Amino acid sequence: MGYNNNHEYSDDECSQDEFDAWGNTDEKTRASSDEAIGEVCQVKNVFASLNSDGDLVTWLDEKLYPQKEEKVRKAKKVRDTYSVVCGHYPLPDGTWEIQTIMINNETLKSALSSALKDKGYHYLNFNASTLEFSRPFAPLIHNWQQLSKMAIDQIGSTAQQQMSLLMEVLQDELKDVLKEFRTVKSTGYVSFNMLPLAFQPGEVIICSKPQTTACVFRSCRRDGKEYKFRLYQVTWNGNQYGLETLTEVVNGFQGTRRLAELGVRPFRSYPDQEASKLRSTLIKRGRKYEELRGMHFRMHVGLAHEYDDSNWSKQDSTCVSKEMVIVDMAGYFKLEQKRFREPKPLSSLNLMSTDESQSKDTINQGSQEECGHENGEDEAVQGSVRLTDVQCMLTAPTVRCFALDSKVWCDMSVDDLVDIEWNSQAFDKLVLSDSEKRLMLGFVGANKNGQLKDFDDFVDGKGKGIIILLCGPPGTGKTLTAESVSENLKRPLYRLDASDLGTTTKTLELRLKAALERCAHWDAVLLIDEADVFLEARTTHNLVQNELVAIFLRLLEYYKGVMILTTNRFPTIDPAFESRIDITLTFSDLDAASRAKVWYNFLVREDASLADDSNTIEKLAEAPLNGCQIKSAVKTARILAASENLPLNIDHLQMVVEMRSKALRLLGRAPDGGRNPRHDIAIEEDEDTCEDICFAGLFDQMCKCTP
């Protein structure tokens, strides 16, 4: 019994005649083909026969000669009788290297199974007739001490003899691998070929891109010039916590590199102080992740990854986002009609059971407090039990959100989500009467409080929503009113216009139906801005327009939330909408007093002294500007002041207002309220044409021809 690697091969020995005499040249040690599988307690060296693509065809007893089927069959039969078989591959320099170790002996396989089966090496098939290990033999190297102890214990037993044989060949043939393993542990430097030695299944590793994330290492597999890492991460799928499998790639490199430079590194490789700080940061983020399960309204400021529904992966492109979002993983599956993916149980984290299992980088199999909830697993899975610190540390860095401005589902960083600072004062500053404000808040609030829950039409499901119409000329505060109501009630505003809904019957129905479902689910205020195209009266000569209006009416009747419509063309609304609208608020051109309030509201945020100067406010309010124009004027004046390195003053404002007044004269409205002579000519030539132009919003104010 033993392992002998001192046999030298001569040129004479490699003759065709000698090849026919396959097997060991030592007749005394040659195994009989009648031996049982794995019963010859020796090491058998075999050599790879490769095809033109470099792929393994079979194993030969000698070096690379043309194959003959019968010889290959006999060689395998003899090879299978050996306890341990070492597969050698040719290297470019003409030498040979062990790339595969095959275990045939059942006793040795059983011993290795007891030592390695619960260590997370899931790619090892302990039930196969041959147990195979591939270079760099990470399972054997990682557990070197334990296997060495097994080779010493139970002296004289078959298991001890077989394990001693294996350790002998490993010690002699894998000196380079053992040396690099020690180098990795002591210096943190590793070569590409030996990368698997640096990571053990069940340990926590840190991925640094696109942001620092902790995962549990599962395995890594070489794929050409890269290694693909399979990792576990704790995620919430909208219904329960579980483990999601991720893939990280490390590209090939020459020489050696520090683990810290590869984008993935074991948590144990961090210095103690840095590791403690990183652990605290990750746990803090995990607690925030835990708080975001369910549905939440947040403000997002940072990068967003638009979600690709087709393949469950993030798109390559990212965008900078600053908008209100709705965190709702369950809503994603419900509203987008996606099926839940059943996650792996959290108990799958319990992979590490070595002597190092108590260290900072492992998931301890025996610690239910740190990993699983044996007595409360169901509660933990459903989210009613808080995650442990280790589980929080391993949570995903992003959550699924719906971006209200972009109208897309995104994965957004937990760190970039902040609480919304609702502007409750915006509603108070609206230039509306107290009764109108009271009516708006009362109706919208009643829907939120469920006071209309028991109200129903004669037809089940109809008439449960609240429809509010805001009509009036541009710049009079219609959109601002809807936004202010949303802010006051602390409810998200889902804003749409014709460009979002489309102008074909198919796209309108699909997009509007999706928007209505989302708003009803999130209790959001739906604003359809400039809804003229969908409200316009039906005629006998425009069938497409008639169909758009019919679809809009049908979906509106069954909507159960709050919808606010704005229009500049109230006289053209289809009569059928009158019975569907609960409240109609009309907005007229701002008078001087109203304009003064608007000027004050904008200026008080820039310079309180300017806003408190009543003479300045009154003078500015003389120009017939609407609310949007006043806002634009303040913005322009502020830019002008900044360009001159001066504080905003009355001169800047008056200069901008004068420029705006000149533009109004040109467009059809004189500063004194009169009409442009060219406008009068249009009226004389074709009053209907003038009316169409005015309603189209081409003039800043509605002209006197408006009914």
Secondary structure by P-SEA (a helix, b strand, c coil): cccccccccccccccaaaaaaccccccccccccccccccccbbbbbbbbcccccccccccccccccccaaaaaaaaaaaaaccbbbbbbbcccccccccbbbbccaaaaaaaaaaccccccccccccccbbbbcccaaaaaaaaaaaaaaaacccccaaaaaaaaaaaaaaccaaaaaaaaaaaacccccccccccccccccbbbbbccccbbbbbbccccccccbbbbbbbbbbbcccbbbbbbbbbbbbbbccccccccccccccccccaaaaaaaaaaaaaaaaaaaaaccbbbbbbccbbbbbbccccccccbbbbbbbbbbbcaaaaaaaaccccccccccccccccccccccccccccccccccccccccaaaaaaccccccaaaaaacccbbbbbbcccccccccccccbbbbbccccccccccccaaaaaaaaaaaaaaaacccccccccccccccbbbbbbbccccccaaaaaaaaaaaacccccccccccccccaaaaaaaaaaaaaaaaaacbbbbbccccccccccccccaaaaaaaaaaaaaaaaccbbbbbbbcccccccccccccccbbbbbccccaaaaaaaaaaaaaacccccccaaaaaaaaacccccaaaaaaaaaaaaaaaaaacccccaaaaaaaaaaaaaaaaaacccccccccaaaaaaaaacaaaaaaaaaaccccccccccc
